[in-house]
Amino acid sequence: MAICNLDLPTQVTGLSLGSPEQLAGELAITVANALRVAIESRNAAVLVVSGGRSPVAFFERLCAQTLDWSKVTVSLADERFVPVSHPDSNEGLVRRHLLQGAASNARFVGLYHSSQSLEESARLADAALARLGAIDVLVLGMGEDGHTASLFPSSPNLEQALNADCAQRCLPMQAPSVPRQRLTLTLPLLASAHLTLLAVQGQAKLATLADALAGDDVAAMPIRAFLRRPLEIHWCP
């Protein structure tokens, strides 16, 4: 069922699911199918996911999907500048809930590197991402302020990160909530994904999405950068 009351651009499709469980299941099937196609066509696949709390059910559904995980590389759209053992670590979340069972055979490219500064960690992540390969599937989330990945409105590096000519794959960012120090993939790398999916839950975020669709200022709501290109939105109440 299409998302009601949203005037979506022609390149954007929307799917309304009945519950978070249905959303997680449908998203897992969509991602797994796309990864299988990539493996069949070039014997490898690259998946980039987002962290936070919402993706846990999706991760657990996805790791149960049957595919050759040894040919899959997994990475993150963004990360918090905290050790992997920290409860706020996106890498820790992925390792606990996605890289389990057969999925533990996947290769993982993390963004966090233990270093003296956020800037140095971003430089190390940028170097690691050079070996990532083409992104087959990108799964994004969205905050009620219109941010996605760690592309936050008013963050000092936002203009650079959203620049189509940005040479960096990863940049340090500042979030309005703790942990404030973040790492994010930049728009050129994120936008290169063959398939981009946006998972959204709740009426408040549906209202945010409506606001984003109604305007053009990408800096005010960075999710707008992805509403101008092919995108599949999965939403549930």
Order of alpha helices (4+ residues) and beta strands (2+ residues): beta-alpha-beta-alpha-beta-beta-alpha-beta-alpha-beta-alpha-beta-beta-alpha-beta-alpha-beta
